[in-house]
């Protein structure tokens, strides 16, 4: 069957370059979906691509002669510029429209589509005369009987143009019009061709929603949908409450699926509609952002027609991008449920990236919805994303790539979502061998990928990344100083444009905003816009610190970094040689430790676990607790706090934290913990700073660990009796199985103290690159509790050469030491539950035998003595990819 070619002439002034590129993208999308089914394709005619050098009355006359013939479609686009006049019209675009309109009147074989951008115009681009000419042209179109379409920005134009062209071709070809004489109407209406056409359209929609970057494979993984919200509800196993996608498809009912932005709700909605169609059911997706709440039935019918379905019968309606905080959202849903009373409705609700919130009941909806939650991916599903991407792009070894992505997701403190995985995979294409725990470098690589010209096909001018970081740094400085996170698009554009004028810097700020918005760095809220994650604010602010000494002093001199340690982390990560900042942090942290030590009165030399022995009994723990009691009795903590610790039957009606909070000024414990975290992250990024400076800072960091550890010892009875405790603005919550009785809980909490300290601070300090500093520290560490914390970190993180240091530590301990017992316990749990390589598992088995042999024989065990240790000390592996 011969393929029908439709030529489309694109006419527009110079300020719509983005839209001209969008036209090409939409043509390709139509060609690969409806075009393949109905055997046609669209080809553009643009003067910049198709006009050859020649002569005429003027340049526009040359374009007229060469291109303004033999086309079936005319797309005209305008924004704020009308264009330069020609001898025959007010502008070249108007002249091109005039010729198209004459062709339409004479033959009716030309379809004219006119579009006008209503987005805000950059201040420097405003020309009142040009804008007036555009408005006059719109009025003329209306007087000629024309209907034009308005849009807001290139992304919105893409959506509208796609729908309009889809409608045009479906209507034209299904009628068997003269322009499509090569296609038989009877063939189009055949059931198999219809099913194939709809399937391709729905598959294309799913693929497009799965793609973040151009030239990126569309990777689908089974989503984790649960009846439980793992953020707020405790459950032994989230997967016990899992709901399979197939269950929803086979037995559709009215449900609300909730998730933060970027978790993949739109992808899931498109998947529902596609799979239902394959199963012989008609599901329709409606976008809540564009649906008119008072014309919901028209919206549904329009969507049915856009897909190409016969009739108006629907089995289920999926409403996407619904936020209960958006104006009119409740009314939209209420009208939909009223109009389709007997049809299940599935609501894809986008919620804030916070614990899922209670619904506002001020507007009732006459339907019961079951609440489900779309959760972050487990390791097994992240692996599928990595494998799917790697199969298409051949980035590198699958296991290496998986570990890199998981490590970087944790380092960036972002959710395990397909979008975040794909973003980091894109970065890894060029940087697989780089494994930066330096988040500054990591974010810089992400930005480079997002601002790369290949990934911004709709923009002709690529913004310089360094210019963007420089200007965004100033904007984020203002956000931090004003203590606000919500802003309007106008505030963003005005603030940065005025800064660029001041600095004689040219930057297309609207392009920067659109790039950040389209790539989900900036997201829309109910009150405006905000950065999707706070680390973006801190990253750009750190760049500002590097460029502006005044802002740097503002952050350091006012101790502002204690409120957001990421700023110092990102700042030191820029060149990894900020020795003067580490010296400042050392002095600040030392002072914070001095204040806390003086005010709390807890002796820094106190080590209650020294008296506890192998496999501790409740009596031995009671002796250690007595040591804490005696220390509290002799220090400066007021009597009310001492009573709280000593008397387990104390009347708990009076809140504990209120009696503790007034002891110290400015929540000293909270400040101390934040400064430990900030200093740790700065130290982790400071590869090139003088080693002695790094040693001094790390000494203060571990000193802080010890003080927090002592507070946890002191709070143990409260945690055991109430399940929570607070001290100086810092709260602690008991989670997990610590036994039934108060005594059992006290014992378990007491003995878990070193593990909890390591878990609290390890993510801030640890990296493979910092391991030499940690090894250097343990060799000179005299405090047994701090040394034990470091060894636990080696076991949990397993840096290069970790086995040697753990083995030396085991051999240095007394045979009945609690520290030896706890080390063996940590090794056992790591072997049972952690993901580990075969080599690491072999090392852990050897260390376990070493620990048991040391306990049995009391000296550094020989190989013969280790062989006497039963293999039963090696636990069964219980690790799974989930």
C-alpha positions, -999 to 999 in steps of 0.1 A, spaced: 0 0 0 14 34 -10 23 57 19 6 91 17 29 121 24 14 152 39 35 184 36 33 209 64 46 245 61 56 261 94 54 299 96 65 319 126 87 349 137 121 344 153 110 342 189 93 308 185 124 287 176 114 263 204 80 257 189 94 251 155 115 223 169 85 210 188 67 206 155 93 182 143 90 161 175 52 160 172 54 150 135 77 121 145 53 110 173 23 111 149 43 92 122 53 64 146 18 59 160 -12 69 139 9 73 108 21 37 109 -15 24 114 -31 45 87 -1 45 63 8 81 61 35 105 73 39 142 79 69 161 65 78 197 75 86 225 51 107 252 69 127 280 52 158 273 74 159 236 63 143 235 28 149 269 11 179 269 -13 199 300 -21 184 319 -50 172 354 -61 138 371 -63 123 405 -54 135 399 -18 143 370 5 106 364 14 98 363 -23 124 335 -27 107 315 1 73 321 -14 84 307 -48 102 276 -34 81 265 -5 46 280 -6 33 255 -30 22 219 -27 14 216 10 -17 203 28 -11 218 62 -1 253 74 9 258 110 14 294 121 29 303 155 34 337 172 44 349 206 56 385 213 71 393 179 52 399 147 83 401 125 99 425 100 77 440 72 79 429 36 69 449 5 36 428 5 26 424 41 33 435 77 57 406 82 70 375 65 47 353 86 17 374 77 26 371 40 29 333 43 -5 332 60 -20 353 33 -9 329 6 -22 299 26 -56 316 31 -59 323 -6 -52 286 -13 -78 276 12 -104 298 -4 -97 285 -38 -94 248 -33 -102 239 4 -73 215 3 -52 234 29 -57 231 66 -46 262 85 -38 260 122 -28 291 141 -13 292 176 -4 320 200 19 317 230 5 334 261 35 328 283 52 357 301 76 376 279 112 382 291 116 419 301 144 425 275 122 411 247 92 433 253 84 456 223 50 472 226 47 478 189 54 442 180 30 429 207 3 453 193 8 439 158 4 404 171 -29 413 188 -41 431 156 -33 399 136 -53 378 161 -83 402 156 -79 398 118 -80 361 120 -112 362 140 -128 385 114 -119 361 87 -137 333 105 -106 317 119 -104 299 152 -69 300 168 -55 282 198 -36 297 227 -9 278 247 16 285 275 52 276 267 67 250 244 57 220 265 21 230 265 23 237 227 36 201 222 5 186 239 -20 208 221 -4 203 186 -3 166 191 -40 164 200 -50 187 172 -30 168 145 -43 135 158 -79 147 156 -73 161 121 -58 130 106 -82 106 123 -112 126 110 -97 131 75 -87 96 69 -117 78 84 -139 97 59 -117 86 30 -112 122 19 -97 130 -15 -64 138 1 -61 103 14 -73 84 -16 -46 58 -13 -62 44 19 -94 23 18 -119 33 45 -130 -3 49 -95 -14 58 -92 13 85 -124 2 102 -115 -34 104 -113 -46 140 -78 -59 139 -64 -27 124 -83 -6 150 -69 -27 179 -34 -24 165 -38 14 160 -50 19 196 -24 -4 210 4 16 193 -10 49 206 -13 37 241 21 20 240 36 52 227 20 72 255 35 48 281 70 49 265 69 87 264 60 89 301 88 65 309 114 86 291 132 114 310 159 121 284 160 118 247 176 86 233 168 68 266 153 34 266 118 31 281 121 7 311 90 -6 328 92 -23 362 63 -36 382 53 -9 407 51 -16 445 15 -8 454 6 -13 490 -23 -10 514 1 3 539 19 37 539 54 27 550 62 62 559 37 65 587 24 30 595 45 3 611 43 -31 596 66 -61 599 67 -65 561 54 -39 537 51 -66 511 25 -85 531 2 -56 522 12 -55 486 -15 -52 459 -7 -67 425 -14 -46 393 -31 -76 378 -56 -76 407 -66 -41 400 -69 -48 363 -89 -79 367 -113 -65 393 -113 -27 389 -128 -7 418 -127 29 429 -94 35 445 -70 64 452 -33 56 447 -12 81 465 25 89 459 49 119 461 59 135 428 82 115 405 71 81 419 56 72 385 19 77 389 15 89 353 35 59 340 12 36 361 -19 53 347 -7 48 311 1 12 319 -33 6 334 -50 19 302 -27 -1 279 -30 -34 297 -68 -31 301 -71 -25 263 -50 -56 256 -74 -75 279 -104 -63 259 -115 -35 282 -118 2 276 -101 23 302 -97 61 297 -71 84 313 -81 120 321 -55 146 331 -68 165 362 -46 195 353 -63 202 320 -98 187 326 -126 212 330 -145 203 361 -179 215 347 -174 196 314 -161 163 326 -182 142 303 -170 162 272 -134 156 285 -139 119 287 -155 117 252 -127 138 238 -102 114 252 -121 84 237 -120 101 203 -83 110 206 -74 73 211 -96 64 182 -121 42 200 -156 36 185 -185 46 206 -185 61 241 -185 29 263 -160 30 292 -151 3 317 -130 24 340 -118 60 343 -83 68 355 -78 105 366 -41 114 366 -21 142 383 -49 149 409 -40 169 439 -65 175 467 -49 209 474 -55 222 438 -84 247 433 -115 228 421 -99 194 425 -127 181 448 -154 194 425 -138 178 395 -137 144 412 -172 148 426 -186 157 391 -168 127 376 -182 103 401 -217 118 397 -215 116 358 -202 80 358 -219 65 389 -216 29 378 -180 30 365 -150 25 388 -128 56 391 -90 52 399 -75 84 412 -37 89 409 -31 114 437 1 134 438 9 143 474 38 163 490 70 144 497 61 142 533 43 116 554 10 110 537 -15 135 550 -51 132 561 -77 141 536 -97 174 538 -133 164 545 -147 199 538 -159 188 504 -175 153 504 -174 130 474 -203 106 472 -182 75 467 -160 53 489 -124 50 477 -99 24 489 -66 41 497 -35 25 482 1 38 482 28 37 455 60 30 473 97 33 465 114 4 447 131 -25 466 165 -35 455 152 -62 432 131 -37 412 160 -12 410 180 -41 395 154 -44 368 156 -7 359 194 -10 358 193 -42 336 167 -27 312 187 5 308 220 -14 305 207 -38 279 198 -9 256 228 14 263 256 -11 274 269 11 302 289 -16 320 289 -45 343 254 -50 357 263 -57 393 289 -28 395 263 -5 380 236 -16 404 258 -10 434 268 24 421 232 35 416 221 22 450 250 39 467 244 72 450 206 71 457 215 68 494 242 95 492 218 119 476 191 110 501 165 106 473 139 79 468 144 47 449 121 57 420 125 48 384 130 85 375 158 89 400 174 57 389 173 67 352 188 101 360 218 85 377 221 59 350 223 87 324 251 103 344 268 69 346 270 65 309 299 89 309 312 84 344 308 47 353 343 45 367 337 75 389 320 66 421 317 100 438 305 100 474 313 136 469 277 147 463 289 180 448 305 162 419 275 139 416 250 168 413 272 186 389 272 156 366 234 153 369 231 190 359 255 185 330 233 157 317 201 178 321 216 209 305 233 190 277 221 202 243 212 167 232 187 165 260 171 198 252 158 194 217 131 221 221 156 248 227 180 262 201 202 281 226 218 260 253 224 278 286 259 277 300 259 255 330 283 276 350 263 308 343 232 289 355 249 278 387 262 313 393 228 330 389 208 302 407 233 306 436 222 342 441 185 332 439 190 304 465 209 328 488 177 350 488 156 320 496 178 310 526 180 345 540 143 351 537 135 316 550 111 308 522 109 279 498 78 288 477 82 312 448 63 322 416 77 319 381 76 357 379 97 360 410 122 335 397 125 353 363 126 388 377 151 381 405 176 363 382 172 386 352 179 417 374 210 399 389 222 391 354 218 427 343 237 438 373 266 414 365 265 421 328 257 385 322 234 372 294 212 343 303 179 331 289 163 327 323 130 314 310 150 285 294 167 278 327 133 277 345 118 255 319 148 231 320 146 228 358 108 224 357 108 199 328 134 178 346 116 180 380 142 199 398 116 226 402 80 214 409 47 231 411 30 234 445 -5 246 454 10 281 461 36 284 434 68 266 427 96 251 448 127 231 444 118 194 444 144 185 470 161 209 494 196 197 484 192 216 452 189 249 472 219 239 493 239 230 462 233 263 444 238 282 477 272 264 481 282 277 447 272 311 458 294 308 489 323 299 466 317 331 445 307 355 472 327 360 504 299 379 521 275 350 518 302 326 529 307 346 561 270 347 566 268 309 566 299 303 588 298 332 612 261 328 622 264 290 626 238 288 599 253 256 586 241 238 617 205 242 603 215 227 570 247 207 570 244 201 532 256 237 524 290 230 540 292 196 524 286 209 489 309 239 495 339 218 506 332 194 477 337 220 450 375 218 451 380 194 481 407 217 495 389 241 519 413 237 549 403 270 564 367 258 566 377 226 584 397 247 609 367 268 615 345 237 619 370 222 643 369 252 666 331 254 664 326 217 672 352 218 700 333 247 716 299 229 711 314 198 728 328 220 757 295 236 763 275 204 762 300 186 784 301 215 809 263 219 811 253 182 811 280 173 836 284 138 821 320 127 825 336 122 791 357 94 806 327 74 815 325 40 797 298 18 812 302 -10 787 338 -16 800 323 -35 829 300 -57 808 313 -91 797 307 -116 769 270 -126 765 258 -101 791 233 -110 818 208 -86 831 228 -84 863 260 -72 845 239 -46 826 224 -35 859 260 -29 871 267 -8 841 235 11 845 245 18 881 276 35 869 254 58 848 232 64 878 261 74 900 275 97 874 241 114 870 238 117 908 271 136 910 268 159 880 250 192 873 217 178 859 188 191 882 172 168 907 140 164 886 160 149 858 180 126 882 147 114 896 134 106 861 164 83 855 165 67 889 128 61 895 112 39 869 78 43 884 80 81 883 47 98 874 50 103 836 21 127 833 45 156 834 63 156 800 99 146 803 112 168 776 98 200 792 117 194 824 149 187 804 147 214 778 153 243 801 186 229 814 206 241 784 204 271 762 195 269 725 189 232 724 226 223 727 222 186 719 204 193 686 231 219 677 258 195 686 244 167 664 239 190 635 275 203 638 288 168 640 269 160 607 281 191 590 317 186 600 316 150 590 303 158 555 329 185 551 356 162 562 345 135 538 348 159 509 382 172 519 406 149 501 434 175 496 434 192 530 464 189 552 462 156 571 468 172 605 438 195 600 417 164 591 429 145 621 420 174 645 385 177 631 379 140 632 390 139 669 362 165 677 337 145 656 343 113 676 343 133 708 308 144 698 298 108 692 308 99 727 287 127 742 256 116 723 263 80 733 263 90 770 230 108 766 215 77 751 228 57 780 211 82 804 178 81 784 176 43 784 150 39 812 128 65 796 131 48 761 123 14 777 92 26 796 77 51 771 92 41 737 104 76 732 125 103 749 137 138 742 166 158 754 175 194 745 152 195 715 165 161 701 140 132 701 147 95 701 121 68 693 124 31 701 117 9 670 121 -28 667 118 -58 690 136 -50 723 117 -75 745 85 -74 765 96 -65 801 111 -32 811 143 -49 823 146 -68 790 142 -35 770 167 -17 792 193 -44 786 187 -45 748 188 -7 745 219 -4 766 238 -30 746 226 -16 713 241 19 721 273 16 700 253 2 670 229 31 672 256 57 674 273 43 642 239 41 624 232 77 634 265 92 621 280 67 596 262 80 565 276 115 571 313 105 575 318 73 556 333 68 521 358 44 507 381 74 502 380 84 539 390 49 551 427 57 555 418 85 579 396 62 599 423 35 601 448 62 612 423 73 639 417 38 654 455 32 657 458 62 681 423 60 698 425 55 735 388 56 743 375 20 740 339 31 732 350 53 703 374 26 690 345 1 691 323 25 671 350 27 644 353 -11 642 315 -14 639 316 11 610 343 -10 593 321 -41 596 289 -23 583 306 -5 554 336 -28 546 361 -4 530 392 -17 513 415 -36 538 388 -36 565 394 -72 574 429 -66 587 418 -38 611 389 -58 625 411 -89 629 437 -68 648 410 -53 670 396 -88 678 430 -100 688 436 -70 710 405 -75 732 402 -95 764 385 -129 759 354 -120 779 351 -85 767 316 -71 758 333 -54 729 345 -88 715 310 -102 720 294 -72 702 319 -74 674 311 -111 668 273 -102 670 278 -75 644 296 -99 621 269 -125 625 241 -100 617 260 -86 587 265 -121 574 229 -130 578 212 -99 564 236 -76 545 242 -76 508 279 -87 505 302 -100 478 315 -136 479 349 -122 489 333 -102 518 313 -133 530 346 -153 531 363 -126 552 333 -125 576 334 -163 581 371 -161 589 366 -132 613 337 -150 631 360 -180 637 387 -156 649 363 -140 674 351 -173 688 386 -187 690 398 -156 708 369 -160 733 377 -197 738 415 -197 740 421 -161 753 450 -153 730 456 -146 694 443 -178 679 465 -200 657 451 -215 625 449 -249 643 428 -233 671 405 -216 646 399 -249 628 386 -263 661 357 -238 660 325 -254 649 310 -243 616 278 -238 635 290 -203 644 285 -193 608 248 -183 606 225 -191 577 222 -163 551 188 -147 551 196 -119 526 173 -115 496 173 -88 469 141 -74 484 
